[in-house]
Amino acid sequence: MQADVLRVPVGPGAAHVERYGHGGLPIILLHGFGTCTFLWRAVAPMLAEAGHTAYAIDLFGHGESDRTPDADLGIAAQAEYLDAAMTALRVARGVLVGNDLGADVALRLAATRPERVDRLVLINPPAYDELPARDITTMQRSTARFAFRVTRGILGAAPLLQTVLQGSVAHQELMPERLIARYLAPFVGDAGVSHLLALAASVRGADINDLDLSAVHAPSLIIRGDADHWVAPEIAQRLATALPDARLVHHPDAARLIPEEAPEWLCEQIIEFAATESTTSRV
């Protein structure tokens, strides 16, 4: 299925959006650190084939979205950019599905703009003392060392991103070199390393940990890939307990990038959850 490729204004620039299908529920798909809309290439068409409209969005500064100098790329700012993107796309309210940091952006919007979020699917979300997650804290603590040691050529970001991506799947054959090269594409060039490190530096725990999670009225599904070693397993359970209307499901044989490792299973979870009735009052 071919996507409709859109660019929508989000304040400091434009965001890249890939739209699949028309009608049904609007389902917004948000990637995480080191990835982009490419992460949803199997999931989005399946959601469209099920009768929904799927919007895969590159977070600002990621993928093919703009990189405006000095723009805030943190989670709180990304939630505001997402709100603007939804307005531009004429989506008043939608199902938000976020992976990794994309889950934090979705959670932030659900807490600050509850009228925007019909349902919330959080896949391996970092939170509490695990935000930033371990892959990002390693970069943040070693920025100077990485900037000095990593090759400054067009593929300078490769050693950094390869480590993150290979550590984000349970089975290494699901993250071959050709796939790593595709995810590396937005970071090719002399500025690739510095931009990747800037994205890592923008992740601040306070953007999520200061939220009042009781303000999240949307029914929430938290999905934990049990092979994820970037975030401790108890984080998903803590979020499921803190959110007013949440349940937790596990995939025992997947890590952070469930859209890569188990797209069919993930689609089933999203579609089934979107059709269920809420146990709490709606906004």
C-alpha positions in Angstrom: 0.0 0.0 0.0 1.3 3.4 -1.0 1.3 6.2 1.6 0.2 9.7 1.0 3.3 11.8 1.9 2.4 15.1 3.7 4.3 18.0 5.3 2.5 19.9 8.0 3.4 23.0 10.0 4.2 22.4 13.6 5.6 25.8 14.8 9.4 26.0 14.2 9.1 24.1 10.9 7.3 21.2 9.1 6.8 17.6 10.1 6.9 14.7 7.7 3.7 12.6 7.8 2.9 9.3 5.9 -0.9 8.7 5.8 -2.3 5.2 5.0 -6.0 4.6 4.3 -9.1 6.7 4.8 -12.0 6.4 7.2 -12.4 4.5 10.5 -10.4 5.6 13.5 -7.5 8.0 13.1 -4.5 6.2 14.5 -1.3 8.2 15.0 2.0 6.3 15.1 5.0 7.8 16.9 8.5 6.3 16.6 11.3 6.6 19.3 15.0 7.4 19.6 17.1 6.5 16.6 14.1 5.6 14.3 11.6 7.3 12.2 8.3 6.7 10.2 10.1 3.7 8.5 9.5 1.8 11.8 5.8 1.6 10.9 6.1 0.4 7.3 4.4 -2.9 8.1 2.1 -1.8 10.9 0.5 1.3 9.2 -0.7 -0.5 6.0 -2.3 -3.3 8.1 -4.2 -0.8 10.2 -5.4 0.8 7.0 -6.5 -2.6 5.6 -8.5 -3.0 8.8 -10.5 0.1 7.8 -8.6 2.8 9.8 -6.5 5.8 8.8 -2.9 5.5 10.1 -0.7 8.6 10.3 3.0 7.8 10.8 4.7 11.0 11.9 8.4 11.9 12.1 9.0 13.7 15.4 10.4 17.2 14.8 14.2 17.0 14.1 13.9 13.3 13.3 13.6 11.4 10.0 12.5 13.7 7.2 11.0 16.4 9.5 12.7 19.8 9.6 15.7 20.5 11.8 15.4 24.1 12.7 18.4 25.5 14.5 17.9 26.0 18.2 14.4 24.4 18.2 13.5 22.5 21.4 13.5 18.7 20.6 12.5 17.6 24.1 9.4 15.5 24.9 7.3 18.4 26.1 8.0 20.4 22.9 7.4 17.3 20.8 3.9 17.0 22.4 3.2 20.6 21.4 4.4 19.9 17.9 2.2 16.8 17.7 -0.8 18.9 18.8 -0.1 21.3 16.0 0.3 18.4 13.5 -3.0 17.0 14.5 -4.7 20.4 13.9 -3.0 20.6 10.4 -4.2 17.1 9.6 -7.7 17.9 10.8 -7.6 15.1 13.4 -9.5 16.4 16.4 -9.0 13.3 18.5 -7.2 10.1 17.8 -5.7 6.8 19.0 -2.1 7.5 19.8 0.4 4.7 19.5 4.0 5.5 20.6 7.1 3.4 20.7 9.9 4.2 23.2 10.2 8.0 23.3 7.2 8.3 21.0 5.2 6.7 23.9 6.4 9.5 26.2 5.3 12.1 23.7 1.9 10.5 23.4 1.6 10.2 27.2 2.5 13.9 27.6 -0.2 15.0 25.2 -2.7 12.7 26.9 -2.0 14.4 30.2 -1.9 18.0 28.9 -4.5 17.8 26.1 -6.8 15.0 27.2 -9.4 16.1 24.7 -7.0 15.1 21.9 -6.5 11.5 22.9 -9.2 8.8 22.4 -7.0 5.9 23.4 -3.3 5.5 24.3 -1.0 2.6 23.3 2.4 2.8 25.0 5.1 0.4 23.7 8.1 0.0 26.0 7.9 3.6 27.4 10.8 4.8 29.5 9.7 6.7 32.6 10.5 7.5 36.2 14.2 6.9 36.9 14.6 5.0 33.6 14.0 8.2 31.6 16.2 8.8 29.7 16.7 5.1 29.0 20.1 3.5 29.3 21.1 3.8 25.6 20.6 7.6 25.8 22.2 8.1 29.2 25.3 6.4 27.8 25.4 9.0 25.0 24.7 11.9 27.3 27.5 10.9 29.7 30.0 10.3 27.0 29.2 13.1 24.5 32.7 14.5 24.4 34.3 11.1 24.1 31.9 10.1 21.3 32.4 13.3 19.4 36.2 12.8 19.6 36.4 9.1 18.8 33.6 8.6 16.2 34.6 9.1 12.6 33.7 12.5 11.2 32.9 11.1 7.7 29.4 10.7 6.1 28.7 7.6 8.2 30.1 9.0 11.4 26.9 8.2 13.4 26.9 4.5 12.4 28.8 3.1 15.4 26.5 4.9 17.8 23.2 4.1 16.1 24.1 0.5 15.3 24.7 -0.2 19.0 21.3 1.3 19.9 19.4 -0.6 17.1 21.0 -3.9 17.6 20.3 -3.6 21.3 16.6 -2.9 20.6 15.7 -6.3 19.1 15.6 -9.7 20.7 17.0 -11.5 17.6 19.9 -9.9 15.8 18.8 -11.3 12.4 15.9 -8.9 12.6 18.3 -5.9 12.5 20.7 -6.7 9.6 23.2 -4.2 8.3 20.9 -3.1 5.4 18.2 -2.2 7.9 20.6 -0.3 10.1 21.7 1.6 7.0 18.1 2.6 6.3 17.7 4.0 9.9 21.0 5.7 9.6 20.0 7.6 6.5 18.8 10.8 8.4 22.1 11.0 10.2 24.3 10.7 7.1 26.7 13.6 6.6 29.3 15.6 8.5 26.6 16.8 11.0 25.2 13.4 11.6 27.0 12.6 14.9 26.3 16.0 16.4 22.6 15.8 15.5 22.2 12.4 17.0 24.0 13.5 20.2 21.8 16.6 20.3 18.7 14.4 20.1 20.0 12.4 23.0 20.8 15.5 25.0 17.2 16.8 24.5 15.6 13.9 26.5 14.7 15.2 29.9 13.0 13.0 32.6 11.2 16.0 34.0 9.1 16.2 30.8 7.2 13.1 31.9 8.0 12.6 35.6 6.4 16.0 36.5 3.1 15.0 34.9 0.0 14.3 36.9 -0.8 10.9 35.5 -4.3 10.9 37.1 -5.1 13.5 34.5 -4.8 10.9 31.7 -8.4 10.1 31.0 -7.8 8.0 27.9 -8.0 4.2 28.2 -4.4 3.0 28.0 -2.7 -0.1 26.8 0.9 -0.6 27.9 2.9 -3.1 25.9 6.2 -4.5 27.2 8.6 -6.4 25.1 10.2 -8.6 27.8 13.6 -8.8 26.1 14.0 -5.0 26.3 17.1 -4.3 28.3 17.2 -0.6 27.8 14.4 0.0 30.4 13.8 -2.0 33.6 10.8 -4.3 33.5 9.1 -2.8 36.5 8.6 0.6 34.7 5.7 -0.7 32.6 4.0 -2.1 35.7 4.4 1.2 37.6 2.8 3.1 34.7 0.0 0.6 34.4 -0.7 1.2 38.1 -0.4 5.0 38.0 -2.7 5.5 35.0 -6.5 5.6 35.8 -7.6 3.2 33.1 -4.7 1.0 32.0 -3.8 -2.6 31.4 -0.4 -4.2 30.6 0.3 -6.9 28.1 3.7 -8.6 27.4 5.4 -10.0 24.4 7.8 -12.6 25.8 10.1 -12.7 22.7 10.5 -9.1 21.6 12.5 -6.2 22.8 12.0 -2.4 22.3 11.2 -2.4 18.6 8.0 -4.5 18.6 6.9 -2.9 15.3 10.0 -4.5 13.7 9.8 -7.8 15.5 6.1 -8.6 15.8 4.1 -6.2 13.5 1.2 -8.6 13.0 0.8 -9.2 16.7 1.1 -5.5 17.4 -1.6 -4.7 14.9 -3.9 -7.2 16.5 -3.4 -5.6 19.9 -4.0 -2.1 18.6 -7.2 -3.0 16.7 -8.7 -5.1 19.5 -7.9 -2.4 22.0 -9.4 0.4 19.9 -12.7 -1.5 19.7 -13.0 -2.1 23.5 -15.2 0.0 25.8 -13.7 2.3 28.4 -14.1 1.4 32.1 -13.9 5.1 33.0 -15.9 8.2 32.0 -14.7 9.9 28.8 -13.7 13.6 28.4 
